[in-house]
């Protein structure tokens, strides 16, 4: 990585790590519950579903997150714990059906009956015990790494920083097609596979730039995407 590229990445991260760029973004939903002074569980449930819906156009993601929370009457934890969930094969967001959200609610309820927070689950626990996916050591776990970035990073800007027992140093960049393309263009990885090894390699490229906080590089890649659209 050249010195010029390094400086540009730092500049993008500083510029775009700003709530103004994320008013119409999935993170806006857990942030709204923080603004309302809601409990941790409300924020976590909102984050679980916002991350789950975070694929496709941002306008569609925001629309469908609002639809879901409207149905929950903006009391996501109470809705989860009620055991009375909409459970039918109608789509709520792209291929995600109401029955899929009911299954996630069921798993969330089971967890909250034994614990007050999702934090201790870690990446694999969230994948298997909340999202109901099979173990896969090569999976990039984009939505889970996004959720963990939101909940762990704590610089008082975009991310929420509510999981204080987890370290930002351990976070992995959320890897999707756009992030992968941007990282390839910037020379942060040469790997073509969109897997966890590639996500880790991109993250490692940011460790020297943002010591102890490599996921801050996610904002740099966001900035690259905006400035080179």
C-alpha positions as CSV (number, residue, x, y, z in Angstrom):
1,X,0.0,0.0,0.0
2,X,1.4,3.4,-1.0
3,X,1.6,6.3,1.4
4,X,-0.8,8.1,-0.8
5,X,-3.4,5.3,-0.6
6,X,-3.0,5.1,3.1
7,X,-3.6,8.8,3.5
8,X,-6.6,8.7,1.3
9,X,-8.1,5.8,3.3
10,X,-7.6,7.7,6.5
11,X,-9.3,10.8,5.0
12,X,-12.3,8.8,3.7
13,X,-12.7,7.1,7.1
14,X,-12.7,10.5,8.9
15,X,-15.1,12.1,6.4
16,X,-17.7,9.3,6.2
17,X,-17.6,8.2,9.9
18,X,-20.4,10.7,10.4
19,X,-24.1,10.1,11.2
20,X,-25.1,12.5,8.4
21,X,-24.2,9.8,5.9
22,X,-26.3,7.1,7.6
23,X,-29.7,8.7,8.2
24,X,-31.2,6.4,5.6
25,X,-29.2,3.3,6.5
26,X,-30.1,0.1,8.4
27,X,-28.1,1.4,11.4
28,X,-30.6,4.2,11.8
29,X,-33.1,1.7,13.4
30,X,-31.1,0.6,16.4
31,X,-29.8,4.2,16.7
32,X,-33.4,5.4,16.9
33,X,-34.0,3.1,19.9
34,X,-30.8,4.5,21.5
35,X,-32.2,8.0,20.9
36,X,-35.4,7.0,22.6
37,X,-33.5,5.7,25.7
38,X,-34.8,2.2,25.0
39,X,-33.4,-0.9,26.8
40,X,-30.5,-2.9,25.4
41,X,-32.8,-5.7,24.3
42,X,-34.9,-3.4,22.1
43,X,-31.7,-2.0,20.5
44,X,-30.3,-5.5,20.0
45,X,-33.5,-6.9,18.4
46,X,-33.7,-3.9,16.1
47,X,-30.1,-4.4,15.1
48,X,-30.6,-8.1,14.4
49,X,-33.4,-7.5,12.0
50,X,-31.8,-4.3,10.4
51,X,-28.7,-6.3,9.7
52,X,-30.7,-9.3,8.4
53,X,-32.5,-7.0,5.9
54,X,-29.3,-5.2,4.9
55,X,-29.0,-6.3,1.3
56,X,-30.4,-4.6,-1.8
57,X,-31.1,-0.9,-2.3
58,X,-30.9,1.1,0.9
59,X,-34.3,2.7,0.2
60,X,-35.8,-0.8,0.1
61,X,-34.0,-1.9,3.3
62,X,-35.2,1.2,5.2
63,X,-38.8,0.8,3.9
64,X,-39.0,-2.9,5.0
65,X,-37.3,-2.3,8.3
66,X,-40.0,0.3,9.0
67,X,-42.7,-2.1,7.9
68,X,-41.4,-4.7,10.4
69,X,-41.0,-2.3,13.3
70,X,-44.5,-0.8,12.6
71,X,-45.9,-4.3,12.9
72,X,-44.0,-4.7,16.2
73,X,-45.5,-1.4,17.3
74,X,-41.9,-0.2,17.8
75,X,-41.6,-2.5,20.8
76,X,-39.4,-5.2,19.3
77,X,-38.4,-6.9,22.6
78,X,-42.0,-7.1,23.8
79,X,-43.0,-8.5,20.4
80,X,-40.2,-11.1,20.6
81,X,-41.1,-12.2,24.1
82,X,-44.9,-12.3,23.5
83,X,-44.5,-15.5,21.5
84,X,-47.2,-14.2,19.1
85,X,-45.5,-13.6,15.8
86,X,-46.7,-13.2,12.3
87,X,-45.8,-16.5,10.7
88,X,-46.7,-16.9,7.0
89,X,-44.9,-17.3,3.7
90,X,-45.5,-13.7,2.5
91,X,-42.3,-11.7,1.8
92,X,-41.4,-8.9,4.1
93,X,-38.0,-8.1,2.4
94,X,-36.9,-9.6,-0.8
95,X,-36.7,-13.4,-0.1
96,X,-37.1,-12.9,3.6
97,X,-40.6,-14.1,4.6
98,X,-42.6,-13.3,7.7
99,X,-42.1,-17.0,8.7
100,X,-38.4,-16.3,8.7
101,X,-38.8,-13.4,11.0
102,X,-40.9,-15.6,13.3
103,X,-38.2,-18.2,13.4
104,X,-35.6,-15.5,14.4
105,X,-38.0,-14.2,17.1
106,X,-38.4,-17.7,18.5
107,X,-34.6,-18.1,18.8
108,X,-34.3,-14.7,20.3
109,X,-36.9,-15.5,22.9
110,X,-35.2,-18.7,23.8
111,X,-31.9,-16.8,24.3
112,X,-33.4,-13.9,26.3
113,X,-35.1,-16.4,28.6
114,X,-31.6,-17.3,29.8
115,X,-29.6,-14.1,29.2
116,X,-30.1,-10.4,29.1
117,X,-27.9,-9.7,26.1
118,X,-26.7,-11.2,22.8
119,X,-23.2,-10.0,23.3
120,X,-21.7,-13.3,24.7
121,X,-22.9,-15.3,21.7
122,X,-20.1,-14.1,19.4
123,X,-20.1,-14.5,15.7
124,X,-20.8,-18.2,15.5
125,X,-23.4,-18.1,18.2
126,X,-25.3,-15.3,16.4
127,X,-25.0,-17.3,13.1
128,X,-26.4,-20.5,14.5
129,X,-28.5,-19.6,17.6
130,X,-30.1,-16.5,16.3
131,X,-30.1,-16.5,12.5
132,X,-30.5,-20.3,12.4
133,X,-27.7,-20.9,9.9
134,X,-25.6,-24.0,9.7
135,X,-21.9,-23.7,10.8
136,X,-19.7,-22.6,7.9
137,X,-16.1,-21.8,8.6
138,X,-15.6,-20.1,5.3
139,X,-18.7,-17.9,5.4
140,X,-17.9,-14.2,5.4
141,X,-20.8,-13.6,7.9
142,X,-21.4,-10.1,6.5
143,X,-24.6,-9.3,8.4
144,X,-23.2,-10.6,11.6
145,X,-19.9,-8.6,11.3
146,X,-22.0,-5.6,10.5
147,X,-24.2,-6.1,13.6
148,X,-21.1,-6.6,15.7
149,X,-19.5,-3.4,14.3
150,X,-22.6,-1.4,15.2
151,X,-22.7,-2.8,18.7
152,X,-19.0,-2.9,19.6
153,X,-17.3,0.2,18.1
154,X,-17.6,3.1,20.5
155,X,-16.2,6.4,19.1
156,X,-19.4,8.3,19.7
157,X,-20.1,8.8,16.0
158,X,-22.0,6.3,13.9
159,X,-21.6,3.0,15.8
160,X,-23.4,2.4,19.1
161,X,-20.7,0.9,21.4
162,X,-23.1,-0.9,23.7
163,X,-21.2,-4.2,23.9
164,X,-18.5,-3.1,26.2
165,X,-17.1,-6.6,26.9
166,X,-16.1,-7.0,23.3
167,X,-13.0,-5.5,21.7
168,X,-13.0,-3.4,18.5
169,X,-9.7,-4.9,17.7
170,X,-11.4,-8.3,17.1
171,X,-14.0,-7.1,14.6
172,X,-13.9,-8.2,11.0
173,X,-15.0,-5.9,8.1
174,X,-18.5,-6.8,6.8
175,X,-17.8,-8.2,3.3
176,X,-20.3,-7.9,0.5
177,X,-19.9,-7.6,-3.3
178,X,-19.4,-3.8,-3.2
179,X,-16.8,-3.9,-0.4
180,X,-14.9,-6.7,-2.1
181,X,-14.8,-4.8,-5.4
182,X,-13.6,-1.7,-3.6
183,X,-10.9,-3.6,-1.7
184,X,-9.7,-5.2,-4.9
185,X,-9.5,-1.8,-6.6
186,X,-7.5,-0.4,-3.7
187,X,-5.1,-3.3,-3.5
188,X,-6.3,-4.3,0.0
189,X,-6.7,-7.9,-1.2
190,X,-6.0,-10.0,-4.3
191,X,-8.3,-12.8,-3.3
192,X,-11.3,-13.4,-5.6
193,X,-13.3,-15.5,-3.2
194,X,-15.9,-13.7,-1.1
195,X,-15.2,-15.7,2.1
196,X,-14.0,-15.1,5.6
197,X,-10.3,-15.4,4.6
198,X,-10.8,-12.4,2.2
199,X,-12.7,-10.4,4.9
200,X,-9.9,-11.1,7.3
201,X,-7.2,-10.1,4.8
202,X,-9.0,-6.8,4.1
203,X,-9.3,-6.2,7.8
204,X,-5.6,-6.9,8.3
205,X,-4.9,-4.2,5.7
206,X,-6.5,-1.7,8.1
207,X,-4.8,-2.8,11.3
208,X,-1.7,-0.6,10.7
209,X,-3.9,2.3,9.6
210,X,-6.4,2.1,12.5
211,X,-4.5,0.4,15.4
212,X,-6.9,-1.4,17.6
213,X,-9.9,-0.4,15.4
214,X,-9.6,-2.0,12.0
215,X,-13.3,-2.0,11.3
216,X,-13.1,1.8,11.0
217,X,-11.8,0.9,7.5
218,X,-15.4,0.0,6.6
219,X,-16.0,3.8,6.5
220,X,-13.0,4.3,4.2
221,X,-14.4,1.7,1.8
222,X,-17.8,3.4,2.0
223,X,-16.1,6.6,1.1
224,X,-14.3,5.1,-1.8
225,X,-17.6,3.8,-3.1
226,X,-19.2,7.3,-2.8
227,X,-16.3,9.2,-4.3
228,X,-15.9,6.8,-7.2
229,X,-19.5,6.1,-8.0
